[in-house]
Amino acid sequence: MLDVADVEYSLVVSLREDDGSLIMLGVFRGKQSSHFHEDDVATFGELIPYLKQAIRLSEHLARINFANRIALDALDAIAMGILIVDDGARLVHANAAGQRIIELDDGVSVHGGLIRLHDPEQDTALRRIVRSALAKARTGAIPPGEALSVTRPSGREPLPLLAGTLWHSTPRQIGGLDRPLAMLFVSLPEEPQEAPADLLQRLFGLTLAEARVCERLVQGRALKDIAEDLDITIDTVRVHLKNVFAKTGVNRQAELIAKIMATPVWMRRNDSGAAKPLNGRGTSATLSYPI
């Protein structure tokens, strides 16, 4: 191989990695050149520590890039809209559900790269909330989330919005945040909830009948409607619900719904691939999510 490349002299270093692989760096001279002298070898040797450092840095950046891709994919798997903004409410990133909400342009939109709310007073309030939260985050404080009910020009039920911060006080590292950012959690109230019975059955050790009652309860159905859907009596529905309470350690329907909504079940997607948030009718469920 070297002969075909007209190589007569070579100076090569091989660096063994932790996984057993080798990284090799070589300098070559043709047949018309002189051989390598001791000074050449010494100069080449001085490069080796820098080469090792460059390799470590390259591997570290590759891991960061991989971790970033995983993080963004994880955000896209969440059915609730997540909008990450800076202290000027400039959009830094939107997950798939958040991008869909923006594209609807019904209460929340983006103009000139900035998140805008349809109602001017609410828009001003959002900017105040974001600035205040990020200012506190810079001091090391962890401000609680603040909520807004976003008016929609379509006249539909307002969008529940919760603002929190994305920041930590650990030493800055490559790939880490160099500034605090705000996270806006938004969902569409009119979209149906989704709590598949098979997941609920496995998650809480329910029977299929109990899981189906839970599924419809989380969808906002009344007990009478659940009985009609499942072709059972309302007394049977109550028996199933009592058993579910015992298995999940709750005493009220509201507690049961909150418990289900605190599980990964709400991250499930519908058949079309569009994200479907679990909360369906108001702001209380959205505001229950921790930040």
Sequence and secondary structure as in RCSB ss.txt:
>XXXX:A:sequence
MLDVADVEYSLVVSLREDDGSLIMLGVFRGKQSSHFHEDDVATFGELIPYLKQAIRLSEHLARINFANRIALDAL
DAIAMGILIVDDGARLVHANAAGQRIIELDDGVSVHGGLIRLHDPEQDTALRRIVRSALAKARTGAIPPGEALSV
TRPSGREPLPLLAGTLWHSTPRQIGGLDRPLAMLFVSLPEEPQEAPADLLQRLFGLTLAEARVCERLVQGRALKD
IAEDLDITIDTVRVHLKNVFAKTGVNRQAELIAKIMATPVWMRRNDSGAAKPLNGRGTSATLSYPI
>XXXX:A:secstr
 TTTTTEEEEEEEEEE TTS EEEEEEEEETTS    HHHHHHHHHHHHHHHHHHHHHHHHHHHHHHHHHHHHHH
HH SSEEEEE TT BEEEE HHHHHHHHHTSSEEEETTEEEESSHHHHHHHHHHHHHHHHHHHTT     EEEEE
  TT    EEEEEEEE   S   TTS SS EEEEEE  TTS     HHHHHHHHT  HHHHHHHHHHHTT  HHH
HHHHHTS HHHHHHHHHHHHHHHT SSHHHHHHHHHTSGGGG B TTS B  S  S HHHHHTS  
